[in-house]
């Protein structure tokens, strides 16, 4: 099953973060996402105008709210940086990769 077809599941404190091998496997399913410090993934998106930028931010917000898993986003005029890390486990979970795939699709 593709990551973008999966649904996020609640991730409780005490759940172990993904192993480096699992992270590597999931990263191969995404395009353009970078692993940072082994505990978060990030991707930059570029747009032609501020309204395009904000439309993207709003679409991401709707997807995140629907899945119950939320990214950190840095927004400027024509660029958005999206970053995922599951704070409850201080690392990456499958949810981070599911949302990244949904955003890209």
Backbone torsions as a table, in degrees:
resi	resn	phi	psi	omega
1	UNK	NA	135.4	178.2
2	UNK	-68.5	148.7	178.6
3	UNK	-56.2	-41.3	-176.6
4	UNK	-67.9	-14.4	177.7
5	UNK	-91.2	-11.0	-179.2
6	UNK	-83.2	165.9	175.9
7	UNK	-115.5	147.6	176.7
8	UNK	-71.7	144.2	177.1
9	UNK	-116.4	148.5	178.2
10	UNK	-55.1	138.8	-178.6
11	UNK	-119.5	108.7	-175.8
12	UNK	-88.6	153.8	172.2
13	UNK	-57.1	141.9	-177.6
14	UNK	98.1	-17.7	174.0
15	UNK	-70.9	131.6	-179.1
16	UNK	-71.9	143.0	174.5
17	UNK	-68.4	164.3	178.4
18	UNK	-61.3	147.5	176.8
19	UNK	-77.0	161.6	176.0
20	UNK	-54.2	-38.2	178.9
21	UNK	-65.9	-41.1	178.5
22	UNK	-65.7	-42.4	178.7
23	UNK	-59.6	-45.9	-179.9
24	UNK	-59.9	-43.4	179.1
25	UNK	-60.5	-47.5	-178.9
26	UNK	-67.8	-37.9	179.3
27	UNK	-61.3	-32.7	178.1
28	UNK	-64.3	-21.6	-179.8
29	UNK	-86.3	-7.3	-178.4
30	UNK	-112.8	157.7	175.6
31	UNK	-116.9	128.0	172.8
32	UNK	85.2	-2.3	179.0
33	UNK	-85.9	140.6	-179.2
34	UNK	-117.0	142.6	175.4
35	UNK	-87.4	130.2	180.0
36	UNK	-118.8	122.7	176.0
37	UNK	53.8	19.7	177.7
38	UNK	71.5	2.2	-176.2
39	UNK	-128.3	0.7	176.9
40	UNK	-152.8	157.7	175.5
41	UNK	-120.8	149.4	-175.9
42	UNK	-145.0	152.5	176.3
43	UNK	-150.9	140.8	175.7
44	UNK	-99.7	138.1	174.9
45	UNK	-120.3	137.0	-180.0
46	UNK	-117.9	144.7	-176.0
47	UNK	-133.7	164.3	-178.0
48	UNK	-82.7	-24.3	-175.5
49	UNK	-148.9	164.2	177.5
50	UNK	-62.8	-43.7	176.9
51	UNK	-59.3	-37.5	176.6
52	UNK	-64.0	-41.1	178.6
53	UNK	-59.8	-48.5	-177.2
54	UNK	-70.0	-32.1	175.8
55	UNK	-62.6	-41.6	177.2
56	UNK	-62.6	-47.3	179.6
57	UNK	-56.8	-43.5	180.0
58	UNK	-66.6	-37.8	176.6
59	UNK	-64.8	-42.2	177.8
60	UNK	-62.0	-42.3	180.0
61	UNK	-61.1	-39.7	179.4
62	UNK	-67.2	-43.6	178.2
63	UNK	-62.2	-46.4	-178.6
64	UNK	-62.0	-42.9	-179.6
65	UNK	-65.7	-40.3	178.9
66	UNK	-62.8	-36.4	-178.8
67	UNK	-88.7	-13.3	-179.4
68	UNK	71.0	27.9	179.9
69	UNK	-142.5	126.1	-166.3
70	UNK	-122.8	134.7	178.2
71	UNK	-86.3	166.7	164.5
72	UNK	-91.4	137.6	179.5
73	UNK	-131.2	136.4	173.0
74	UNK	-111.6	124.0	-172.9
75	UNK	-117.3	132.3	170.4
76	UNK	-130.9	-173.0	-173.8
77	UNK	-51.0	-51.7	-174.2
78	UNK	-129.3	24.1	-175.9
79	UNK	-148.3	141.9	174.2
80	UNK	-132.1	130.6	171.8
81	UNK	-105.8	123.7	179.3
82	UNK	-108.3	133.3	-178.5
83	UNK	-133.7	135.9	177.2
84	UNK	-122.1	139.7	168.0
85	UNK	-162.3	140.1	179.9
86	UNK	-89.1	103.9	-173.4
87	UNK	-62.1	-33.9	-177.6
88	UNK	-63.0	-24.8	-178.6
89	UNK	-116.7	3.5	179.0
90	UNK	54.2	47.0	179.8
91	UNK	-180.0	-161.5	-178.2
92	UNK	-98.1	141.2	174.6
93	UNK	-121.7	169.0	176.3
94	UNK	-57.9	-33.4	179.8
95	UNK	-55.7	-38.5	-180.0
96	UNK	-59.8	-42.3	-178.6
97	UNK	-75.5	-35.1	175.8
98	UNK	-60.1	-49.2	-178.9
99	UNK	-65.7	-39.5	177.5
100	UNK	-58.7	-44.5	179.4
101	UNK	-65.0	-41.5	178.5
102	UNK	-63.8	-39.9	179.0
103	UNK	-63.2	-44.4	-178.8
104	UNK	-67.9	-27.1	-179.6
105	UNK	-88.5	NA	NA
